[in-house]
Amino acid sequence: MKSFRVVGGGAAMAAVFTTFSTFSIAQSVPPLAYVQPVPPPAVQAVQDHLRTAGAYSGSVDGVWGPDSAAALQRFQAGHQLQVTGQLNQATASALGLDPAALLGTQQATLVAPPPPPEGLRQSSVRSIQSQLRRLGFYNGNVDGVWGASTQTSVEHFQQNRGLQPNGQLNPATIEAMGLTPDSIAYK
């Protein structure tokens, strides 16, 4: 499970990659974590995206402080993400940021939204819509038409399940819905 965590004050923002092992519940061993600093331009990108989203009104200065942390939590709460105060993959994606760019380059880039599933059979779209409705993520008509409400429902489902909210019907998303990948057919 990958997540970013703000550590320290001032200009310190770091990414935390957490590896969970199979310790028993009785043991209170904390998870192993690796912390890598995130450069100030990446912090600026996060601040700028939080500002664009209306969650941050502070300076876009590359300094991660209490205002930036509070803005991240407000953004997570306002976008139905788990409010952790950590810039995890789901939050970065919802902000339109590429997590790899935050860690590896001086300039974070926007993530292009995925195209809708082209060539998906109407029966498959109906199955997806029905399952999303049963799970409480879709309120539209089960009509077999992949539209904005179906796309948004898939993204909200993915966010809720800790998957990258990109709207793509990858095997992990399909299986998390309780469907089998071979039940999704293309024309």
N, C-alpha and C positions, 0 to 999 in steps of 0.2 A: 504494500500500500504506500503510495508516494504522497507526501504532503510537505508543504512549506510552513515554517514556523518562524515567527519573529522572535529573536532573542536579543536580550540586552536593550539598551536605550540608544539614543542618538542615531548614528548612521548605521547601526548594526541591524541588518535583516539577513536572515539565513534560511536556507532550505533544509528541511529535515526529511531524510528518507528513513522510514521506520520499517524494520523487519520484525515481524512477530514470529515467535517460535512456538513450539508445542509444549510449553511448560504447563503443568497442571494448575488448576485454579487455586489450589492450596498454597502454591509457591507465590511469593510476592516479588518476583524478579521483574524489574522494569524492562521494556522492550529496548533492543539495541538501536541506537540512533546515530546517524552520521550527519554532521552539520557542515554545510558549505556556504561561505559568504556569498551574498548576492550583491553585485555592483550597484552603486548609487543610480546609474542610468536606468537599471531595471526597477529600482524602488520608485524612481520618477515615473516610469511607465505605469506602474500599479497605481500611484497617486493620481496620475492624469486620467486613467480609466475610471477610478473611483469618483473623481470630480465630474467626468462626463456623465456618469450614471446618477449623479446627484447625491452621492453619499458622503462626499468629502468637500470641504470648503477651505482647507488649509493651503499652505504653499506647496507647489510641486517642486520640492527642493532636494529630493533624494535622501532625506533624513526621515527615518521611520520612528515616529514618536507616538505619544498617546492619542493624538488626533487621528493619525493614520490607522492605528489599531482599532479605534472606535468606529471609524468609517468602514473598515473591512467587516466588522461585526454587523453594522447596520446593513451593509450590502448583502451579506449572507442571509440575514433575517428577512430582508425585503425580496429576496429571490428564491425563497423556499429551499435554501441550502442549510446544512447543519451549521449552526453558529459555533464555530470552534476558535475563531480569531486567527486561524492558520490559513495561509494561502495554499489550499490543496488544489488538486487538478480540476475538480468540479468548479471551484470558485474562479480559478484562473480562466477556465474555458468560458464561464458565464460572463467574465469581464472582457472576453475577446482576446485574451493573451495566450501565447504559446509558452507553456511551462519550460520547455527546453531552451527557449530564447532567453527567459529570465535567468537561467542558470549559466548559460554558455556564451552569451554574447553581450555586447554593450548596448544593444538596441533590441527591445522586445518588439515583436511583430504581431499584427492582427491575424487571427485565425479565420480563414474563409469559412463561411457556413457551408455545411455539406449539402450537396444537391439532394432533392427528394429521390426516393427509390424509383428509378425509372424502370419500366417494364414489369413492375410487380403486378401480379394478377389481382383482379378485384376481389376474388375469394380470399386471397391472402390478406389484403388490406382489411376486409371485413373481419377476419379472424383476429387480426391485431387490434382493430377498433373494439371488438367485443371483449377481448381479454383486458384491454386498458379500461374499459367501462366497468367490468367486474372488479377490477383492482382499485377503482375510484379515481382514475386519472383522465377519463374521457367522458364528456357530456354530450358530444355531438351525435349526429345520425350515424348509424352503422350502415353506410351506403357503399363502401368499397372504393371511395374516392379519397386519395391521399391529398389532403389540403393542409392549410395552416393549423387548424385545430388538432389534426392528427399528429403533425410534426411537433407542435408544442407539447402535446400530451406525452409523446415518446421522450422528449427532452426532460419534462418534469419527472417522469417515471425514472429515467436514468439518474437524475440528480438525487431522487429519493433513495435509490438503491446504491448510491456511491459509485456509479459508473460515470464515465465522461459524458456530460450532457451534450452530445453532438447530433442527436436525432438519427444517427445511423443504425440500421438494423444489423448489427454485428452479432455473432453467435452468443456472446455474453448477454447482450440485451434480450435477445429472443428467448434464451433459456431462463433469464431472470423473470420474464413475463409468464413462464410456465408453458411455453411453446417449444417445439423441437425445430431446429434449423431446417430439417428436411420438410417441414410442414409449410414453409414459405416458398411459394413457387413464382417463377418469372415467366413471362409470355414467351 
